[in-house]
């Protein structure tokens, strides 16, 4: 994906903010964020750690040519309660993004990430 330079007066493009959020989540959870089509997610990935996956066939399709978010991004998480709280707290602390829980059970949480 090619990042376009910001024009004077532009805030940080949403794609840059999303990538910073992903980097923070990877650091906080000591994991690697996967990108996968929803039907192809390896639910057994990293069985002794947490799973964090961006559910998308094409991540580029969520952003405009100016790197602005144009479609919500779904993410799937599996981990301990402590890891789940770190995951949700990190997203909650974002000044750009908010989340809506789409699904939650004892093992998994699926959220939809959108702009505030």
N, C-alpha and C positions, 0 to 999 in steps of 0.2 A: 504494500500500500504506500503511495506517495503522499507525504504530508505537504500541504500547501502553506506557504508562509502567511503569517497573520498580517492583515492590513492595519494601518494605524487606527487605533480605537477598538480593535477586536480584542476580546478576552481570549484566554487560552482555549484553543479549539477543543470541542468535546472529545474527539478521539485522543488527544494528548492527555486529557483528564482521565479518560477511561483507562488508558495504558498505565498511568500513574497509580490508579486505583488497583489495577491488576498486580502491579509490582508490589504495592503495599500489602495486598492480600497474600501474595506468595511469601513475602518476608514474615508477616505475622503468623501465618499458618505453617511455615516451613514446608511448602509443597509447590508443585508446578501446576499452574492452571492449564487445563486442556481446552481445546476447542473441538466440538464434534456436533454432527447432526444429532438431533434428539434420539432418533431411532438407533443410532450407532454407538451410544455412550457405553464404554466399558465400565460397568458398575463395580467390577472387582479390582479396578486400578488402585494400586497402593493400599492393599488390604489392611496393613497395620498402621496406616496414617489416614489423612483425610483426602477426600476427593472433592475437587472444585472444577467444574466444567462450564464453559460458556456454550450454550446450546444454540448453534447456528450452522447452517449449511454454507453461509458466506458472510463473514463478519463485515466485509466491506459494504454489504447491502444495508447495514444499519446506520451508515454515515453518508452525508452528502459529499459532493465534490469539494466543499469548504470544510470538511471534517466535522460537521455538526450532526448530532444524533437526530435521526429522522424516524427510527423504529426502535421500540423497546428491545432490550436484550435480556433473554432468559438465562439464568445460571442455576446449576444444580450443585448442591453441597451435601456431603456425607462426612460425619465426624463426631467427635465427642461433644457433650454439652458445652464444655469449655471452649472448644474450637468453634462451635456454632455461635457462641456469644461473641468471640473475637471477629468472626466473619460478619455478623450482623452489625456489630459496633463499628467496624471499619467502614462499612457502607453508610451507616447512619451518620457518621461524622463527616461525610462528604458534603461539601457546600454546593456541588453540582448535581449529584444524583440522589434519587430516593428509590426505595424498593417497596414492592408489594409482594407478600407471600402468596404464591399460587397454589402450593401444595406443601404439606408438612405431615410427617409421621415420625415414628420412633427413630428411623435411620436417616431420612432424607429431608431436605428443605429445597424447594424450588422457588426462586424469586424472579420477578420481572423488574429490571432496572430501567428507570426513566429519568427525565430531567425534572428538577424541582421547579 
